[in-house]
Structure formats: structure tokens, C-alpha cells
């Protein structure tokens, strides 16, 4: 069962780029597509994963350590920020020039 979500984060594009660089540019196992957008209030992330467990593993092994290090370097504590606003999405179909069509 695919797992998809959108998440609005109170982070600048620069902070997002630092996190992305620290996470690495190799696509994690199970990631179908990752989109990052700059918004008026920060960044919006839209992800689609093969399974929620794939995202959970990526978050624990690569994402959370990268975010924690960038926040520590910036002198920001996780507790001082509002939690990201997350919305689970229910994919129906995904496709693109470089992404094979998938129906769910």
C-alpha cells in the first residue's frame, strides 16, 4: 500500500538545501517521488513511498539525524519550533515522463 503525504515546514530554502545535502542525493529504498516547494511560510514537501515502513526507516536512519544536526548547528531546538503541518494523501495514480504509470 503506498504512503503519501504533504508537509509544510517552517524552514528556509537554505535550511532545506543543507538538510538535503546532509541526507545525500541517493534515492532511498521505496521512494517513488519527492517534491520540495518554497512557500510564503517555508517549505512544502510532497512524498510518495512504496510503503509507510520505507519512509519510517528513511526518517530514522537518514532524515532525522540530518535535521537534528542542522538545527543544532543553527542553535535551534526541536521543541522551540511548531511541529510541521502534515497531511496524509491517498494516491490514485502517479506517472510522468520518467516515472512509469502506477494506479493505486
Secondary structure as UniProt FT lines:
FT   STRAND          3..9
FT   HELIX           13..23
FT   TURN            29..30
FT   STRAND          31..39
FT   TURN            40..41
FT   STRAND          42..49
FT   HELIX           52..58
FT   HELIX           59..63
FT   HELIX           64..74
FT   HELIX           78..80
FT   STRAND          85..89
FT   STRAND          93..96
FT   TURN            97..98
FT   STRAND          99..103
//
